[in-house]
Amino acid sequence: MRDGKAYERWYREPLTPVVTQPAEVASIASAIAASPLATFDLEFLAQDRLVPTLCLIQVSWLPAHTRLDVPAPAIVATPPEVALVDPLAVDVAPIVQALAAHPTVVAHAPRQDLALLATRFGVEMTSIIDTQLMAAFAGIGDQVGLATLANELLGLALGKEQQWTNWAQRPLSEAQLTYADADVRHLPALFAILRARLGERMAWARAESALVAADAVAATKVTPETAWRQLGGLRGLDAHALAAAIELAAWRFRTATELDRPLGQVLHDKLVVELARVRPRTPVALRATKGLSPIARQRADEILAALAAARPADAPVLSAGRAPSLRAQRWAEILLAITQHVAEHTGVAARLLATRSDAEEFARKVDEHGLEAAHSLPALATWRREVLGQVWLDWLTGAVVVIGDLAAPAGIQLLPR
């Protein structure tokens, strides 16, 4: 870690002005395209909106002559260019497209930002690198905030108080501009330090960052026809109730899109399922439903029409599934304990190795179909195999044993048999 005061002196800059002119946007897009590394962050308003309003895009980039194949201190000592661009005043599409085409784009916890850019501009950033994930692989902690990471690695004390301010106000305050600037100014230095710490694990961070980007884009591909797939609690419904839930989910999605309101403000998930199950026949009966939103009350006739349009004959057949066997349940618990043990020994956040559902699915697959059936699961089909998956296999096949250890942080040890 560099000396915090020295780093702050090096990076102390005049207040970054906000870009509002098309010519400046074009110049920034060209500079990003020529740079070896670019970063971005977004400020937006999401409250009471289905699609957040983009209020500010912050970008930084290293000079075109900068080499990335040098020790981290050389990159840390290279001040980036920073720009704050106002999407409410100018079209920022050229900058977004330059970022989407760039081979090395760095951001911190960008899932929401990537979804917003995919919705607004139709872009995918497959080359994104998430510094929050890098920190999780480096043993710094899981889901670490940018301010915490900057303090840990650069000795900075970044403020958090502007995070929830009104980013649609104009002009933006000096405090807001300072906060927005910091969100991207330090990312190149953080990337360089984390990359040096990760070594070969950098490939893991890239792979997981790509999955975050893919998941963010997938979340924007929902249509009225597929909206029901986002609901829980559908298994066990009869054909008529399931068909009604499909129609209600489609109505809710279309209404939320029309009004630009969150889905839950139109109709809560649980009420979609409940109304599909009960299927009230009159506006009076519908409005008597506890927890019905004002929007749903006003559009009671539309909801009744959606329920009436349900086609049970066309409803898909959902497998109810069966409970895992007792041995699969036992296996899952031990697999989770092994995961925690591996996380402590490798410094990789346990969540990135395997979740409870991962362990349960793995145990069920092996129990019902044998070891070969599990080879397509993440624990064996990704970078996780060499870190965790092989240990799971070794335990299941008896190559290693789990013993209690009062002195171990996880309370267990793994020993060869």
N, C-alpha and C positions, 0 to 999 in steps of 0.2 A: 504494500500500500504506500502511495506517495504521501509526503507530508501534507496534511490538509490545508494549512495556511499557504504553503507554496503553491498548491494547486489552485486555490481560490485567487491568489494574486495573478497567476498565469491566465486564468479564465475570466478575470473581471473585465467586463465589456460595457460600453454604453448601452442604454436601454434600446432593445431592438425595435425598430419601427414596424408597423403593420403594413403589409403589402396590399395595395388595392388597385393596382394598374395592370392591365393585360401584358404590357411589355415586360414588366418585372416578373410576372408569372412565367413567361416564355424563357426569360433569362435563367430563372431558377431551375426550370425543367431541363434546360441544356446543361447547366452545371451539375445537376444530379446525374444525368446520363454519362457525363465524363468522369465522375468521381468513382473511386474504387469501393467506397462504402457510403451509404446514405441511411438516415434514420427518420422516423416520423412519429407523431402523436396527434391525436385529435381532441378537441374540446367540443362538446355537443350538449343539447338539451334533450333529455329522454322522457321527462315526466309527462304523463298524459298523452303520449304519442306512440303510435305503432312503429313509425320510422323516426328515429331521433333527428333533430335539426342540427346539421353540421354548422358550427359557429366559428371554428378556427382550425387551421391545419398548421402544425409546426413541423419543420423539417430542418435537418442539419446534414452536412456532407463534408467529407475530407477533401482537401485540394487534390486536383487531378494527378499531380505528380507523386502523391503519397503511395508508398509501398506497404502492402499488408503483410508481406512475408518477412517482417522484421520483428525484433523483440518488442514486447508490449510497451516498455517505457518510451520507445520512439514514437509510437502512436499516441500514447497518453500525452506526450509533450507537443503534439501537433494540434493547434486550435482549429476546430471545425468552423465552417461557415454556418450561420443560423438564419432562418427566415420564418417569420410568422405571417401567414397569409389569411386574408379575410374572405371566406366563401360567400358571405352575405353581400359582398361588394364586387366580387370578380369571379370569373369561372376558373376553378382550380383544377379542372380536368387534365390539362397538360402535365401538372405536377404529379397527380395521381397516376397517370399513365406512365410517366417516367419511373416512378417508384415500382409499379407493377412489372416493368420490363427489366428492372435492375437485378443483377445477380446476387447482391449482398445488401439486404435491407434489414436494419435492426430496429426493434421496437420492444417496449416493455409491457407484458401482459396485453397483447393487442387483439384478443378475440373479438370484443365488441367493435373495435375500430375496423377490423377486417370485414366484419359483417356489414357495417354501415357503408364502407366503400364499395363492397360488392353490390349492395342494394342501390346505392346512388349512381355508381359509375360502371357497374357490370365488370369489375376487374377482380382478378385473383392474384394474390402475392405468394406464389409457391416457394419463393426463395427467402421468405421471412425467417429471421432468427430472433427468438424471444429471450431477452436477457433474464426474465424471471425463471424460465426453464433452465437456462444456463446456470443460474445460481442454485437451483434445486439439484442439478447434477454435480455441482461443485461442493456440495455439503454445507452451503451457507444457510439453507432453510427452504421450506416449501412455501410457495406463493408469497415471497418476500416483496414488499413494496419498493418502489424506486428510491424513495427518500432513505429507507433503511439500507438499501444496497449502496447508495452513494456515500452514506456515512461509513459503512463497513469497509469499502474498498478505496474511497477517495478522501475520507475524513471530512466530508461536507455536512452541513446541517441544513438540508433543504426544507422549506416550509410546506405544510400541507393545507393551510387554512383556506386557500383559494379553490380547492378542488370542487366544492359544491356551490360556487358562486354563479351568478347569472352571466353566462358567456354570450348571450345574445345582446346584452346592453352595448351601446356605443356612445362615447368612446370607451374602450376597455381601460381599466385603471392601471396605474403603474404596478401595483401589486399583482394583478392578473397577468400582465405582460412578463414580469419577472418570473412568475411561476411557470408560465407557458414556455418561456425560453429554457428554463432549467430542465424541463421534461425531455428535451432533445439534445441540449448542449453537451451533456455528460455521457450520453450513450456510446459514442465511439470509444471513449476511454474505458468505460465499464466493459464493453465488448472485448477490447484488447486484453484486459486483465483476466477476465473470465475465460477467454479462449486459451490463454497461456496455462491457466490452472487445469482446464479440462483435458488438454492433450488429445488422446484418442477418443475421449468421451465427447468431443465436439461433434462427431458424427451422430451420436445419440441425440444431442440437443437439436441438431438440424432436423433429424427425422421426426422428433416430437413436435417441433415448431411447424413442420409441414402438415402434420395431423391437425394441429390447432387451426391452421389456415383452411384446411379442407372442411373441418367441422363448421367453421364460421360461415363459409360459403354455402354449405349444405343447408344450414339453418335459414338461408334466404330463398331457398328453392321451393318452399312450401306453397301449395296452391289450394284453392277451395276443395278440390277433389282429393287431395292427400292430407288435408288438415287433421282429419280424424286420427291419423297415425301418431300425432303428438299427444294424444290423450292416454291417461292411465285408467285402469279399472274397467276395461272393456271385456276382459276374459270372463266368461260365465254368463254374459248377456245372451238372451235368446235372439233369434234372427231378426225379429221385429224391432227389438230394442237396439240392437247393433245398427240396423239400417237407419233408425231414427237418430242415433248418435252421429252417424256419418253425415246425414243431412243437416243436423244442427251445427256440427263443426264447420261445415261448408258455409252455412248462413253466417255464423259468427265471424269467420275469416273475411267474407265479403263485406260485412258491416263494419268490421274494424278497419279494413282498408279504405272504405268509403269515408269514414269519419276520422281516420288517422288517430285511432285510440287503441290502447293496449287490449289484447284479447280478453283479459280478465275484467276489464271495465265494461265490456259488452256482455259477457256471460262467463262465470267461473267454470273451470274444468269440471268440478264436482257436480255443478248444476247441469252441465251438458249431459252427463251420464244419468243424473237423477231424473231429469225431464224426459230423457229417452226411455228410461225404465217405466216411469209413471204415465207419460203421454197424456197430459191434460187436454180436454177437448174444447174448453171455452176460455175466453179471455179472463173471466172472473176466476176460474180455477187456476189458470196460469199465474195470474198476478198474486194469488194467495201463497205462492211458493216462497218460502223463507229465504232471504238473501238475494232475491232477484234485483239486478241493477236497474237504475232509472232508465237506461237505454233499452234494456229488455222489456221493461214495463211499457214504455212508449211504443215498442214494436211487437207487441204481443201477437197481433194478427200475422206478422211475418213468421214468428216462431211456430205458430199453429200451422201455417202453411207448410213450413219445412217438415214438421212432424207428419203431416198428412201426405207429404211427397215420398216418405220412406218406402223403399221397395225391398221387403224381406227376402224375396226370391233372389235378389242380386247381392245380398250381403255376403261378404267373405266368411269362410269358416276359420275361426280362430281356435287353435289348439289350447285347450285348458291347461295342458301340462300336468305332470304328476310331481308330487313332492319327492325331493331327493331321498335316496335310501339313507339309512342310519349311518352306514359306513362312509357314504359320500359326505354327509354332514360332518362326521368326525375328521375326515381327510381335509375338508375345507378349513376347519379351525386350525389344524396343524400347519397347513400350507400358509395361512395368514401369519402364524407365529414365525415360520421360517422367513417369510417376507420381511417382517420387522427385524429379524436377526440380520438378514442380508443388508437391509437398509442401514443399520447401525455400523456394519463393518465396511460398507462401500461409501457411505456418505451420500448416497442417492436417496432422495425423498421416497418414502415407502409408497406414496400414492402413484408415483411414476412407475414403480415396479409392478404393482398389482393392487387392485381394489378387492373388497370383499366379494363383489359380484364376479370378478375375474377368477378368484380362487374357487368360488362355488361352481362356476361353469366348468372349470378345469376338472374339478373332482367329479362332477356329474358325468362329463364326457368319458373320463377314464372308467368310471364305475359301470356305465351303460354300454360302452363300445370299445373299451380297451385303450391302451396307450397311444396307438396310432391315430386315433380319432382326435387327440389333443394337439397334434402337430401343426394344425392350422390356426391355433389360438395364439394370441399375442405373446404369451410367455415363452413359446417355442418358435414363433415365426418372425420375431423381430430381434432387435439388439438385446432384448431381455433374456434370450436363451442363454447367452454366455454368463450373464450376471445372476439370474434367478432360475430360469427354466430348467437348466441342467441340475440344479440343486433339488428342485421339486422332483425331477425324474429319479435322481439318486436316492431320495428318501422313499419314494413310492416303490422302487425296485429293491430296496434294502441295502443299497450300497453305502448309505450313511444312516446314522441313527441320531435321534434327538434325545438329549439328556437334560435333566434339570441342573441349573448352576446358580447357586445363591449369589455368586459374585458377579454374574453377567448382567448387563443392563436389561436385556430382553428376558432374563431368567432361564435361558437355555443355551446349550452349545450343540454344535453338529460335529460328530466324530465319525471317521470311517469305520465300517463294520469289520 
